[in-house]
Amino acid sequence: MPLLKRLFWPLLAVPCAVAAAIVYAGGRAGVRPAWLLGALLLPVVFGALYASLWRAYELWSQPPAMSLLEGALVPPEPVLLVSRGGYLTPGSAFFTPQQLVLFAARRRVVTLPLERVAAVRLHYGKVLRTPYLDFVAADGRRLGRLAVESAASWAPALRQLCRGGGR
């Protein structure tokens, strides 16, 4: 799951770097070894958090049943939906000529008719370079943002299907 690794690796890398800095500085300052061992628990706690997030993401991004994939133009892929309110929904998505469909834990949670979409814009995150697809309505409102690893290949096909052709 490349998208998951891209989004969650800071949860593990940053605490490891902080713990290493604490151990180094504490060792140079002559701090007791027991306190330094306590600092090493920081990556363990965040590692457990990372493992639980990984498992939850795997459960939520399971593809739907094959009977629901009728007419799909792309195979279902793990995605992360960023709604207008900023909420994150991990799941599995695909699109047909009529709609974009998002499943979470094998249940349909979002169906976006492509006739409501005027433009599909491809963006990349600033720090982690996560590829996003922005779905924009005819009045300029953003309908949602979808983080998907193959966004660069989805964007042209979605633009052709949407009303107005996108940007």
C-alpha positions in Angstrom: 0.0 0.0 0.0 2.2 2.8 -1.3 -0.3 5.5 -0.4 -0.4 4.4 3.3 3.3 4.4 3.5 3.5 7.8 2.0 0.9 9.2 4.5 1.9 7.5 7.7 5.7 7.2 7.6 6.2 10.4 9.6 4.3 8.8 12.5 7.2 6.4 12.9 10.2 8.4 11.5 9.8 11.5 13.6 9.6 9.8 17.0 12.6 7.6 16.1 14.6 10.7 15.3 13.5 12.5 18.4 14.4 9.4 20.6 17.8 9.2 18.9 18.4 12.9 19.6 17.3 12.5 23.2 19.6 9.5 23.7 22.5 11.3 22.1 22.1 14.5 24.0 21.4 12.6 27.3 24.5 10.5 26.8 26.7 13.5 26.3 25.1 15.3 29.3 25.6 12.3 31.6 21.9 11.6 32.2 21.1 8.3 33.9 20.7 5.3 31.6 17.2 4.6 33.0 15.9 8.0 31.7 17.5 7.3 28.4 15.7 3.9 28.2 12.5 5.8 28.9 13.2 8.0 25.8 13.5 4.8 23.7 9.9 3.9 24.6 8.7 6.8 22.4 9.3 4.9 19.1 7.7 1.8 20.6 4.5 3.7 21.4 4.3 5.3 18.0 5.2 2.0 16.3 2.2 0.4 18.1 0.0 3.4 16.9 1.4 3.0 13.4 0.6 -0.8 13.4 -3.0 -0.1 14.6 -3.5 2.5 11.9 -2.1 0.2 9.3 -4.5 -2.6 10.3 -7.5 -0.2 10.3 -6.5 1.2 6.9 -6.3 -2.4 5.5 -9.7 -3.2 6.8 -11.3 -0.1 5.5 -9.7 -0.3 2.1 -10.7 -3.8 1.2 -12.1 -4.0 -2.3 -15.9 -4.5 -2.7 -17.4 -7.8 -3.9 -16.8 -8.6 -7.6 -20.5 -8.3 -8.4 -20.4 -4.5 -7.5 -17.5 -3.9 -10.0 -19.7 -4.2 -13.1 -18.7 -1.5 -15.6 -15.6 -0.4 -13.7 -13.1 1.3 -16.0 -10.2 0.8 -13.5 -9.7 -1.9 -10.8 -10.5 -0.8 -7.2 -7.6 0.8 -5.6 -6.9 1.9 -1.9 -7.7 5.6 -1.6 -8.1 8.3 1.0 -11.1 10.7 0.6 -10.6 14.2 2.0 -14.1 15.7 2.3 -14.9 19.4 2.2 -14.9 19.4 6.0 -11.4 18.0 6.1 -12.4 14.5 7.3 -10.4 11.6 6.1 -12.1 8.4 4.9 -9.9 5.5 3.9 -11.4 3.1 1.4 -11.3 1.5 -2.0 -12.5 3.4 -5.1 -13.1 2.9 -8.8 -15.1 4.7 -11.5 -17.5 3.8 -14.2 -18.5 6.0 -17.1 -21.3 7.4 -15.0 -19.9 7.7 -11.4 -17.1 7.5 -9.0 -17.7 4.9 -6.3 -16.0 4.8 -2.9 -16.3 1.8 -0.6 -15.1 1.7 3.0 -15.0 -1.7 4.7 -16.7 -3.2 1.6 -19.7 -0.9 2.0 -20.6 1.8 -0.4 -20.1 5.2 1.3 -19.9 7.7 -1.5 -21.3 7.8 -5.0 -20.4 10.8 -7.0 -22.2 11.1 -10.4 -19.7 12.4 -12.9 -22.4 14.6 -14.5 -22.1 16.9 -11.4 -18.3 17.2 -11.8 -17.2 20.1 -14.1 -13.4 19.6 -13.6 -10.9 17.1 -12.3 -7.6 18.6 -11.2 -4.5 16.7 -10.3 -2.4 18.0 -7.4 0.6 16.8 -5.5 1.1 17.3 -1.7 3.8 19.8 -0.7 5.8 17.6 1.7 5.1 14.0 1.0 4.2 14.5 -2.7 0.9 12.5 -2.3 -1.1 12.6 -5.6 -4.6 14.0 -5.2 -7.6 14.4 -7.5 -9.8 17.4 -6.8 -13.4 17.1 -8.0 -14.8 20.6 -8.8 -18.5 21.4 -9.4 -19.7 23.8 -12.1 -20.1 26.6 -9.6 -16.4 26.3 -8.5 -17.1 24.4 -5.2 -14.7 21.5 -4.5 -16.8 18.4 -4.1 -14.0 16.4 -2.6 -10.3 15.4 -2.8 -9.2 11.8 -3.4 -5.7 10.7 -2.6 -4.9 7.8 -4.9 -1.5 6.5 -5.9 -2.5 6.2 -9.6 -4.1 9.7 -9.8 -2.0 10.6 -12.8 -3.5 7.9 -14.8 -7.0 8.4 -13.5 -7.1 12.1 -14.2 -7.2 12.1 -18.0 -9.9 9.4 -18.1 -12.0 11.2 -15.5 -11.7 14.5 -17.4 -13.0 12.9 -20.6 -16.0 11.5 -18.7 -16.9 14.7 -16.8 -19.1 17.4 -18.2 -16.9 20.3 -19.5 -13.8 18.1 -19.9 -11.9 19.5 -16.8 -8.7 21.4 -17.0 
